[in-house]
Amino acid sequence: AYRSIWCDSGTPWCDESMKGKWVGNDLVFEGDSPLPKEMGGGVMHMVQKFSDIKPGSFTFTIDGGPKGKPMAHMMTIKYARVGK
């Protein structure tokens, strides 16, 4: 089993709700996270994907939205190893 932990300054806790599995060549995490009252409360459904995985690089994307509503693309980050 794969688990994801997300911590940032926008919430007072680290979210451990994401469970991952391989979908083809991509490692995909999906789960629901509670939103703090300052962000409107409710529950956010999230999908995080690690794709185009190579020895020196990969792409990380996040899509999300309020649970039960359409999701939107939130970010794409392309990671690459630099130097030795």
MMTF fields as JSON, N, C-alpha, C and O atoms, coordinates in Angstrom:
{
  "mmtfVersion": "1.0.0",
  "mmtfProducer": "UNKNOWN",
  "numBonds": 335,
  "numAtoms": 336,
  "numGroups": 84,
  "numChains": 1,
  "numModels": 1,
  "chainsPerModel": [1],
  "groupsPerChain": [84],
  "chainIdList": ["A"],
  "bondAtomList": [4, 2, 8, 6, 12, 10, 16, 14, 20, 18, 24, 22, 28, 26, 32, 30, 36, 34, 40, 38, 44, 42, 48, 46, 52, 50, 56, 54, 60, 58, 64, 62, 68, 66, 72, 70, 76, 74, 80, 78, 84, 82, 88, 86, 92, 90, 96, 94, 100, 98, 104, 102, 108, 106, 112, 110, 116, 114, 120, 118, 124, 122, 128, 126, 132, 130, 136, 134, 140, 138, 144, 142, 148, 146, 152, 150, 156, 154, 160, 158, 164, 162, 168, 166, 172, 170, 176, 174, 180, 178, 184, 182, 188, 186, 192, 190, 196, 194, 200, 198, 204, 202, 208, 206, 212, 210, 216, 214, 220, 218, 224, 222, 228, 226, 232, 230, 236, 234, 240, 238, 244, 242, 248, 246, 252, 250, 256, 254, 260, 258, 264, 262, 268, 266, 272, 270, 276, 274, 280, 278, 284, 282, 288, 286, 292, 290, 296, 294, 300, 298, 304, 302, 308, 306, 312, 310, 316, 314, 320, 318, 324, 322, 328, 326, 332, 330],
  "bondOrderList": [1, 1, 1, 1, 1, 1, 1, 1, 1, 1, 1, 1, 1, 1, 1, 1, 1, 1, 1, 1, 1, 1, 1, 1, 1, 1, 1, 1, 1, 1, 1, 1, 1, 1, 1, 1, 1, 1, 1, 1, 1, 1, 1, 1, 1, 1, 1, 1, 1, 1, 1, 1, 1, 1, 1, 1, 1, 1, 1, 1, 1, 1, 1, 1, 1, 1, 1, 1, 1, 1, 1, 1, 1, 1, 1, 1, 1, 1, 1, 1, 1, 1, 1],
  "groupList": [{"groupName": "ALA", "atomNameList": ["N", "CA", "C", "O"], "elementList": ["N", "C", "C", "O"], "formalChargeList": [0, 0, 0, 0], "bondAtomList": [1, 0, 2, 1, 3, 2], "bondOrderList": [1, 1, 2], "singleLetterCode": "A", "chemCompType": "L-PEPTIDE LINKING"}, {"groupName": "TYR", "atomNameList": ["N", "CA", "C", "O"], "elementList": ["N", "C", "C", "O"], "formalChargeList": [0, 0, 0, 0], "bondAtomList": [1, 0, 2, 1, 3, 2], "bondOrderList": [1, 1, 2], "singleLetterCode": "Y", "chemCompType": "L-PEPTIDE LINKING"}, {"groupName": "ARG", "atomNameList": ["N", "CA", "C", "O"], "elementList": ["N", "C", "C", "O"], "formalChargeList": [0, 0, 0, 0], "bondAtomList": [1, 0, 2, 1, 3, 2], "bondOrderList": [1, 1, 2], "singleLetterCode": "R", "chemCompType": "L-PEPTIDE LINKING"}, {"groupName": "SER", "atomNameList": ["N", "CA", "C", "O"], "elementList": ["N", "C", "C", "O"], "formalChargeList": [0, 0, 0, 0], "bondAtomList": [1, 0, 2, 1, 3, 2], "bondOrderList": [1, 1, 2], "singleLetterCode": "S", "chemCompType": "L-PEPTIDE LINKING"}, {"groupName": "ILE", "atomNameList": ["N", "CA", "C", "O"], "elementList": ["N", "C", "C", "O"], "formalChargeList": [0, 0, 0, 0], "bondAtomList": [1, 0, 2, 1, 3, 2], "bondOrderList": [1, 1, 2], "singleLetterCode": "I", "chemCompType": "L-PEPTIDE LINKING"}, {"groupName": "TRP", "atomNameList": ["N", "CA", "C", "O"], "elementList": ["N", "C", "C", "O"], "formalChargeList": [0, 0, 0, 0], "bondAtomList": [1, 0, 2, 1, 3, 2], "bondOrderList": [1, 1, 2], "singleLetterCode": "W", "chemCompType": "L-PEPTIDE LINKING"}, {"groupName": "CYS", "atomNameList": ["N", "CA", "C", "O"], "elementList": ["N", "C", "C", "O"], "formalChargeList": [0, 0, 0, 0], "bondAtomList": [1, 0, 2, 1, 3, 2], "bondOrderList": [1, 1, 2], "singleLetterCode": "C", "chemCompType": "L-PEPTIDE LINKING"}, {"groupName": "ASP", "atomNameList": ["N", "CA", "C", "O"], "elementList": ["N", "C", "C", "O"], "formalChargeList": [0, 0, 0, 0], "bondAtomList": [1, 0, 2, 1, 3, 2], "bondOrderList": [1, 1, 2], "singleLetterCode": "D", "chemCompType": "L-PEPTIDE LINKING"}, {"groupName": "GLY", "atomNameList": ["N", "CA", "C", "O"], "elementList": ["N", "C", "C", "O"], "formalChargeList": [0, 0, 0, 0], "bondAtomList": [1, 0, 2, 1, 3, 2], "bondOrderList": [1, 1, 2], "singleLetterCode": "G", "chemCompType": "PEPTIDE LINKING"}, {"groupName": "THR", "atomNameList": ["N", "CA", "C", "O"], "elementList": ["N", "C", "C", "O"], "formalChargeList": [0, 0, 0, 0], "bondAtomList": [1, 0, 2, 1, 3, 2], "bondOrderList": [1, 1, 2], "singleLetterCode": "T", "chemCompType": "L-PEPTIDE LINKING"}, {"groupName": "PRO", "atomNameList": ["N", "CA", "C", "O"], "elementList": ["N", "C", "C", "O"], "formalChargeList": [0, 0, 0, 0], "bondAtomList": [1, 0, 2, 1, 3, 2], "bondOrderList": [1, 1, 2], "singleLetterCode": "P", "chemCompType": "L-PEPTIDE LINKING"}, {"groupName": "GLU", "atomNameList": ["N", "CA", "C", "O"], "elementList": ["N", "C", "C", "O"], "formalChargeList": [0, 0, 0, 0], "bondAtomList": [1, 0, 2, 1, 3, 2], "bondOrderList": [1, 1, 2], "singleLetterCode": "E", "chemCompType": "L-PEPTIDE LINKING"}, {"groupName": "MET", "atomNameList": ["N", "CA", "C", "O"], "elementList": ["N", "C", "C", "O"], "formalChargeList": [0, 0, 0, 0], "bondAtomList": [1, 0, 2, 1, 3, 2], "bondOrderList": [1, 1, 2], "singleLetterCode": "M", "chemCompType": "L-PEPTIDE LINKING"}, {"groupName": "LYS", "atomNameList": ["N", "CA", "C", "O"], "elementList": ["N", "C", "C", "O"], "formalChargeList": [0, 0, 0, 0], "bondAtomList": [1, 0, 2, 1, 3, 2], "bondOrderList": [1, 1, 2], "singleLetterCode": "K", "chemCompType": "L-PEPTIDE LINKING"}, {"groupName": "VAL", "atomNameList": ["N", "CA", "C", "O"], "elementList": ["N", "C", "C", "O"], "formalChargeList": [0, 0, 0, 0], "bondAtomList": [1, 0, 2, 1, 3, 2], "bondOrderList": [1, 1, 2], "singleLetterCode": "V", "chemCompType": "L-PEPTIDE LINKING"}, {"groupName": "ASN", "atomNameList": ["N", "CA", "C", "O"], "elementList": ["N", "C", "C", "O"], "formalChargeList": [0, 0, 0, 0], "bondAtomList": [1, 0, 2, 1, 3, 2], "bondOrderList": [1, 1, 2], "singleLetterCode": "N", "chemCompType": "L-PEPTIDE LINKING"}, {"groupName": "LEU", "atomNameList": ["N", "CA", "C", "O"], "elementList": ["N", "C", "C", "O"], "formalChargeList": [0, 0, 0, 0], "bondAtomList": [1, 0, 2, 1, 3, 2], "bondOrderList": [1, 1, 2], "singleLetterCode": "L", "chemCompType": "L-PEPTIDE LINKING"}, {"groupName": "PHE", "atomNameList": ["N", "CA", "C", "O"], "elementList": ["N", "C", "C", "O"], "formalChargeList": [0, 0, 0, 0], "bondAtomList": [1, 0, 2, 1, 3, 2], "bondOrderList": [1, 1, 2], "singleLetterCode": "F", "chemCompType": "L-PEPTIDE LINKING"}, {"groupName": "HIS", "atomNameList": ["N", "CA", "C", "O"], "elementList": ["N", "C", "C", "O"], "formalChargeList": [0, 0, 0, 0], "bondAtomList": [1, 0, 2, 1, 3, 2], "bondOrderList": [1, 1, 2], "singleLetterCode": "H", "chemCompType": "L-PEPTIDE LINKING"}, {"groupName": "GLN", "atomNameList": ["N", "CA", "C", "O"], "elementList": ["N", "C", "C", "O"], "formalChargeList": [0, 0, 0, 0], "bondAtomList": [1, 0, 2, 1, 3, 2], "bondOrderList": [1, 1, 2], "singleLetterCode": "Q", "chemCompType": "L-PEPTIDE LINKING"}],
  "groupTypeList": [0, 1, 2, 3, 4, 5, 6, 7, 3, 8, 9, 10, 5, 6, 7, 11, 3, 12, 13, 8, 13, 5, 14, 8, 15, 7, 16, 14, 17, 11, 8, 7, 3, 10, 16, 10, 13, 11, 12, 8, 8, 8, 14, 12, 18, 12, 14, 19, 13, 17, 3, 7, 4, 13, 10, 8, 3, 17, 9, 17, 9, 4, 7, 8, 8, 10, 13, 8, 13, 10, 12, 0, 18, 12, 12, 9, 4, 13, 1, 0, 2, 14, 8, 13],
  "groupIdList": [1, 2, 3, 4, 5, 6, 7, 8, 9, 10, 11, 12, 13, 14, 15, 16, 17, 18, 19, 20, 21, 22, 23, 24, 25, 26, 27, 28, 29, 30, 31, 32, 33, 34, 35, 36, 37, 38, 39, 40, 41, 42, 43, 44, 45, 46, 47, 48, 49, 50, 51, 52, 53, 54, 55, 56, 57, 58, 59, 60, 61, 62, 63, 64, 65, 66, 67, 68, 69, 70, 71, 72, 73, 74, 75, 76, 77, 78, 79, 80, 81, 82, 83, 84],
  "secStructList": [7, 3, 3, 3, 3, 3, 7, 7, 6, 6, 1, 1, 1, 7, 3, 3, 3, 3, 3, 3, 3, 3, 3, 6, 6, 3, 3, 3, 3, 3, 3, 3, 3, 3, 7, 7, 4, 4, 4, 6, 7, 1, 3, 3, 3, 3, 3, 3, 3, 3, 3, 3, 3, 3, 6, 6, 3, 3, 3, 3, 3, 3, 3, 3, 3, 3, 6, 6, 1, 7, 7, 3, 3, 3, 3, 3, 3, 3, 3, 3, 7, 7, 7, 7],
  "xCoordList": [0.847, 0.0, 0.883, 1.973, 0.421, 1.116, 0.271, -0.951, 0.92, 0.242, 0.955, 2.163, 0.202, 0.764, 0.504, -0.568, 1.473, 1.302, 1.545, 2.587, 0.584, 0.687, 0.659, -0.285, 1.683, 1.75, 2.005, 2.864, 1.259, 1.54, 1.056, 0.426, 1.349, 1.004, -0.464, -0.909, -1.227, -2.637, -3.556, -4.711, -3.071, -3.888, -3.076, -1.847, -3.757, -3.029, -2.624, -2.204, -2.741, -2.401, -1.797, -1.827, -1.251, -0.779, -1.834, -2.341, -2.162, -3.206, -2.601, -1.677, -3.117, -2.643, -3.733, -3.675, -4.727, -5.885, -5.679, -6.507, -4.605, -4.425, -3.866, -2.859, -4.535, -4.065, -3.671, -4.351, -2.562, -2.048, -2.005, -1.98, -1.997, -1.846, -1.274, -1.385, -0.664, -0.139, -1.284, -2.059, -1.382, -2.337, -1.488, -1.066, -1.238, -0.293, 1.087, 1.583, 1.718, 3.044, 3.003, 4.052, 1.808, 1.657, 1.333, 0.606, 1.879, 1.528, 0.487, 0.789, -0.756, -1.889, -2.414, -2.709, -2.525, -3.071, -4.415, -4.578, -5.382, -6.712, -7.291, -7.092, -8.007, -8.634, -9.407, -9.392, -10.085, -10.88, -10.24, -9.808, -10.177, -9.564, -10.544, -11.21, -10.633, -11.477, -10.821, -9.6, -11.636, -11.132, -11.356, -12.399, -10.386, -10.597, -11.71, -12.024, -12.296, -13.387, -12.976, -13.788, -11.698, -11.207, -11.255, -11.272, -11.277, -11.321, -12.718, -12.886, -13.714, -15.097, -15.607, -16.781, -14.756, -15.179, -15.502, -15.158, -16.149, -16.508, -15.372, -14.445, -15.465, -14.496, -13.991, -14.776, -12.687, -12.04, -11.627, -10.954, -12.027, -11.584, -10.344, -10.362, -9.277, -8.006, -7.478, -7.692, -6.785, -6.043, -4.649, -4.494, -3.629, -2.226, -1.637, -1.85, -0.89, -0.337, 1.138, 1.543, 1.937, 3.345, 3.421, 3.113, 3.826, 3.839, 5.169, 6.013, 5.336, 6.554, 7.796, 8.768, 7.73, 8.789, 10.0, 9.911, 11.135, 12.41, 13.469, 13.205, 14.66, 15.693, 16.032, 16.378, 15.944, 16.331, 15.213, 15.475, 13.954, 12.878, 11.509, 11.367, 10.505, 9.111, 8.236, 8.714, 6.959, 5.979, 4.96, 4.484, 4.626, 3.666, 2.502, 2.717, 1.269, 0.088, -0.916, -0.969, -1.707, -2.796, -4.057, -4.043, -5.143, -6.478, -7.345, -7.122, -8.327, -9.187, -10.4, -10.523, -11.297, -12.501, -13.362, -13.107, -14.393, -15.293, -15.897, -16.283, -15.971, -16.472, -17.848, -18.728, -18.02, -19.29, -19.458, -20.488, -18.465, -18.534, -17.383, -16.452, -17.422, -16.331, -14.976, -14.872, -13.951, -12.591, -11.935, -12.306, -10.95, -10.183, -8.702, -8.268, -7.936, -6.485, -5.933, -6.237, -5.109, -4.604, -3.134, -2.745, -2.309, -0.896, -0.202, -0.627, 0.88, 1.801, 3.206, 3.567, 4.001, 5.397, 6.244, 5.994, 7.245, 8.171, 9.471, 10.159, 9.791, 11.022, 12.106, 11.838, 13.348, 14.496, 15.729, 15.964, 16.497, 17.755, 18.766, 18.902, 19.47, 20.486, 21.823, 21.887, 22.847, 24.178, 24.284, 23.513, 25.263, 25.473, 24.677, 24.728],
  "yCoordList": [-1.187, 0.0, 1.238, 1.23, 2.284, 3.566, 4.593, 4.617, 5.439, 6.514, 7.823, 7.842, 8.906, 10.226, 11.107, 11.042, 11.918, 12.895, 14.277, 14.517, 15.184, 16.538, 17.514, 17.513, 18.343, 19.381, 20.715, 20.816, 21.74, 23.091, 24.106, 23.746, 25.361, 26.413, 26.821, 27.638, 26.27, 26.627, 25.892, 26.284, 24.837, 24.08, 23.83, 23.785, 23.668, 23.457, 21.996, 21.651, 21.145, 19.737, 19.198, 19.857, 18.0, 17.3, 16.273, 15.545, 16.214, 15.327, 13.991, 13.941, 12.915, 11.564, 10.718, 9.491, 11.346, 10.608, 9.977, 9.177, 10.318, 9.863, 8.442, 8.131, 7.593, 6.225, 6.112, 6.645, 5.412, 5.352, 3.964, 2.964, 3.923, 2.676, 3.0, 4.122, 1.992, 2.151, 2.014, 1.058, 2.986, 2.961, 3.056, 4.144, 1.916, 1.893, 2.249, 1.614, 3.265, 3.712, 4.865, 5.392, 5.27, 6.411, 5.928, 4.951, 6.622, 6.371, 7.424, 8.617, 6.975, 7.88, 7.758, 6.662, 8.914, 8.983, 9.696, 10.672, 9.194, 9.802, 9.751, 8.777, 10.806, 10.818, 12.099, 13.027, 12.128, 13.27, 13.892, 13.182, 15.22, 15.956, 16.993, 17.684, 17.101, 18.168, 19.525, 19.659, 20.516, 21.886, 22.665, 22.514, 23.505, 24.321, 25.342, 25.692, 25.812, 26.788, 28.034, 28.628, 28.436, 29.634, 29.462, 30.448, 28.209, 27.939, 27.497, 26.946, 27.739, 27.425, 26.114, 25.79, 25.344, 24.061, 23.061, 23.274, 21.99, 20.958, 19.982, 19.876, 19.273, 18.231, 18.454, 18.72, 18.347, 18.487, 17.105, 16.369, 16.746, 15.495, 15.811, 16.732, 15.051, 15.335, 14.112, 12.978, 14.355, 13.324, 13.88, 14.929, 13.162, 13.516, 12.431, 11.242, 12.847, 11.854, 12.115, 13.239, 11.055, 11.066, 10.348, 9.16, 11.063, 10.483, 10.778, 11.502, 10.201, 10.387, 10.141, 10.895, 9.06, 8.746, 8.163, 7.15, 8.832, 8.408, 8.45, 9.0, 7.892, 7.918, 9.318, 9.468, 10.342, 11.684, 12.705, 13.895, 12.266, 13.255, 12.586, 11.377, 13.405, 12.968, 14.21, 15.313, 14.031, 15.114, 14.821, 13.693, 15.837, 15.72, 16.66, 17.85, 16.149, 16.985, 16.782, 15.721, 17.815, 17.741, 18.303, 19.389, 17.549, 17.997, 17.895, 17.022, 18.774, 18.696, 19.577, 20.395, 19.386, 20.197, 19.731, 18.682, 20.52, 20.119, 18.744, 18.475, 17.886, 16.524, 16.567, 17.312, 15.762, 15.682, 16.7, 16.706, 17.566, 18.577, 18.345, 17.607, 18.961, 18.768, 19.187, 20.156, 18.434, 18.748, 19.68, 19.714, 20.438, 21.345, 21.021, 20.54, 21.287, 21.125, 22.229, 23.404, 21.846, 22.823, 23.165, 24.324, 22.172, 22.474, 21.342, 20.187, 21.704, 20.75, 21.191, 22.358, 20.235, 20.516, 19.468, 18.27, 19.913, 19.007, 19.003, 20.018, 17.851, 17.702, 17.115, 16.241, 17.599, 17.058, 17.101, 18.084, 16.058, 16.002, 16.916, 16.903, 17.705, 18.59, 18.25, 18.002, 18.243, 17.921, 16.469, 15.622, 16.188, 14.796, 14.484, 13.359],
  "zCoordList": [0.0, 0.0, 0.0, 0.573, -0.633, -0.676, 0.062, -0.081, 0.848, 1.565, 1.243, 1.004, 1.241, 0.991, 2.208, 2.809, 2.563, 3.638, 3.036, 2.426, 3.206, 2.675, 3.841, 4.631, 3.952, 4.986, 4.303, 3.427, 4.704, 4.216, 5.237, 6.231, 4.991, 5.946, 5.876, 6.682, 4.931, 4.789, 5.745, 5.908, 6.382, 7.328, 8.597, 8.552, 9.718, 10.976, 11.212, 12.317, 10.209, 10.365, 9.077, 8.038, 9.161, 7.974, 7.585, 8.439, 6.312, 5.817, 5.418, 4.606, 5.985, 5.681, 5.033, 5.105, 4.4, 3.89, 2.516, 2.081, 1.832, 0.45, 0.391, 1.026, -0.379, -0.612, -2.073, -2.95, -2.334, -3.693, -4.273, -3.556, -5.61, -6.346, -7.715, -8.209, -8.311, -9.671, -10.658, -10.604, -11.567, -12.673, -13.929, -14.32, -14.56, -15.672, -15.155, -14.225, -15.75, -15.328, -14.334, -13.966, -13.89, -12.984, -11.57, -11.391, -10.57, -9.178, -8.808, -8.783, -8.516, -8.319, -6.892, -6.414, -6.216, -4.862, -4.925, -5.656, -4.145, -4.156, -2.749, -2.023, -2.368, -1.052, -0.799, -1.607, 0.344, 0.771, 1.994, 2.902, 2.025, 3.127, 3.667, 2.895, 4.997, 5.56, 5.325, 5.408, 5.033, 4.87, 6.157, 6.794, 6.555, 7.749, 7.53, 6.393, 8.606, 8.525, 7.757, 7.046, 7.901, 7.206, 5.689, 4.951, 5.223, 3.787, 3.351, 2.264, 4.198, 3.839, 4.4, 4.219, 5.082, 5.637, 4.543, 3.38, 4.904, 3.937, 3.707, 4.509, 2.595, 2.255, 0.837, -0.073, 0.652, -0.654, -1.141, -0.42, -2.362, -2.975, -3.814, -4.631, -3.613, -4.272, -5.009, -4.583, -6.122, -6.853, -7.109, -7.733, -6.618, -6.866, -7.755, -7.519, -8.786, -9.717, -9.97, -10.265, -9.849, -10.229, -11.578, -11.668, -12.617, -13.965, -14.654, -14.126, -15.841, -16.634, -15.766, -15.811, -14.976, -14.013, -14.728, -15.422, -14.537, -15.129, -14.04, -12.97, -14.262, -13.214, -12.704, -11.532, -13.546, -13.118, -13.103, -12.93, -13.284, -13.324, -13.181, -13.365, -12.849, -12.856, -12.853, -12.589, -13.145, -13.129, -12.038, -11.914, -11.246, -10.154, -10.437, -10.666, -10.425, -10.655, -9.526, -8.904, -9.275, -8.298, -8.943, -9.523, -8.834, -9.218, -7.973, -7.134, -7.843, -6.675, -6.797, -7.709, -5.845, -5.781, -4.625, -4.033, -4.299, -3.235, -3.554, -4.692, -2.539, -2.741, -3.391, -2.96, -4.43, -5.132, -6.24, -6.914, -6.45, -7.507, -8.476, -8.151, -9.668, -10.629, -10.054, -9.302, -10.427, -9.985, -10.991, -12.164, -10.508, -11.358, -11.204, -10.157, -12.25, -12.17, -11.286, -11.488, -10.292, -9.336, -9.547, -9.402, -9.889, -10.114, -10.848, -10.802, -11.527, -12.151, -11.782, -11.936, -11.289, -10.96, -11.674, -11.538, -12.435, -13.101, -12.33, -12.226, -11.795, -11.005, -11.885, -12.71, -11.71, -12.448, -11.564, -10.86, -11.6, -10.849, -11.532, -12.756, -10.735, -11.284, -10.623, -9.419, -11.395, -10.857, -10.446, -10.896, -9.573, -9.15, -7.952, -7.454]
}
